[in-house]
Amino acid sequence: MFRMGKEEVEAVGRVIATKELFRVNNGLKEAEKFEEEWAKTIGTDYAILMSSGTGALIAALVGMGIGPGDEVIVPGYTFMASASAVLAVGAIPVLAEIDETMTVDPADIEKKISKYTKAIVPVHICGYPCNMDAICEIAKKHNLYIIEDACQADGGRYKGTRLGSIGDVGAFSFNYFKLISAGEGGALVTNNKLAYDRAMIYHDGGAAFRPYASDFEVPVFMGTQMRTNDITGAIMRVQLTRMDGIIADLKKIKKTMTEAFANNGKFVVAPSHDIEGDLGTHLPLRFADAETARKFADDKELGGYLVVDSGKHIYYNWSPVMEHRGAHCDVLNPYNLPQNQGLNMTYTKDMLPNTLDLINRTYHLTLHCDWTQEEIQQKIDAILKRCSEI
Ligand SMILES: Cc1ncc(COP(=O)(O)O)c(C=O)c1O
């Protein structure tokens, strides 16, 4: 999905020429500059570039002080990392339904809240913005934190505000499959200094020895290693300059295709909580029934997939969650921790009927920012032809 060219090669070359690839105490400070630029772009006070989106989610939960004894609400349709991050801090993921837009259903969030609930993880899956107004209202009413999983939504918006900046902390991924990428990478954003300090400490196990340790307002605790390097920083600085152009091109393609598919008689384009803020990476085709959707998807040349087939994104395929294997040893397994006994940890394959219905009737067409007019028209023709065959 991302675009990459000689600018990234030159930026990496400049870092290598300094032989200072470590991000701390070096000359070019590419990672640090990216953090400043990312925070400014997203609209937050702080940003941390790190090794992955999963790392950013875990550091976000650490930042908000979430741990054993806490339930965190996560949608049943997302990449498993949204739930595994919760387990990584010793808390329990509670699964919620999605709505017609494929993002977490606020009505079901309310149903899943218990006295143990500490946070909600709205996931802007496929760049579709969640219903943040409703989610913020619920969070306020029940005194819950919001950790936005914007790992599939780099640069997206909700009602004009960048995704990731609406909740308490936001997490992004820059892995190979994302809109902007350094192969691997992630970032955390927040306006909360305490969350930032804790995330900085957690993401860099050597934080106590860094120059930035003097700015921490909390004592340094033991962290891990999710630190990144200046090569990733240099690539991401160039990638950032490409981001809004990619989104603009994708949105044009999505609009053209949406218009072309009006009244096709077989599917509708699924609704959005804010089509203006949508990333445009996917077009969700919603069929009336699972059987027709399956027939459509049987043509493997169309360039998309039936959502139910997206394995690791469907809750019942998250075997470590479903089978309560939340850690490498029994005593550290959050499902066994005494603090977590009595929490909501029952998962069954049929526990989210609305989600099952939607994933069986929704086909995701993946869009490419560099498609030519001719390629777009070929796609439209192929899809309409398929509609006439089923
Ligand atoms: C919704 C979601 N959350 C979290 C992640 C984890 O990101 P990473 O692969 O950078 O760890 C991904 C990655 O694909 C994702 O799609």
The ligand as a Gaussian input file, in Angstrom:
#p B3LYP/6-31G(d) Opt

LIG

0 1
 C       -5.629000      -3.554000      14.244000
 C       -4.186000      -3.873000      14.512000
 N       -3.696000      -3.733000      15.754000
 C       -2.409000      -3.981000      16.038000
 C       -1.535000      -4.408000      15.071000
 C       -0.123000      -4.725000      15.437000
 O        0.809000      -3.989000      14.706000
 P        2.284000      -4.564000      14.473000
 O        2.205000      -5.652000      13.453000
 O        3.059000      -3.386000      14.008000
 O        2.752000      -5.051000      15.789000
 C       -1.984000      -4.584000      13.766000
 C       -1.071000      -5.062000      12.709000
 O       -1.389000      -5.493000      11.661000
 C       -3.344000      -4.314000      13.468000
 O       -3.830000      -4.481000      12.246000

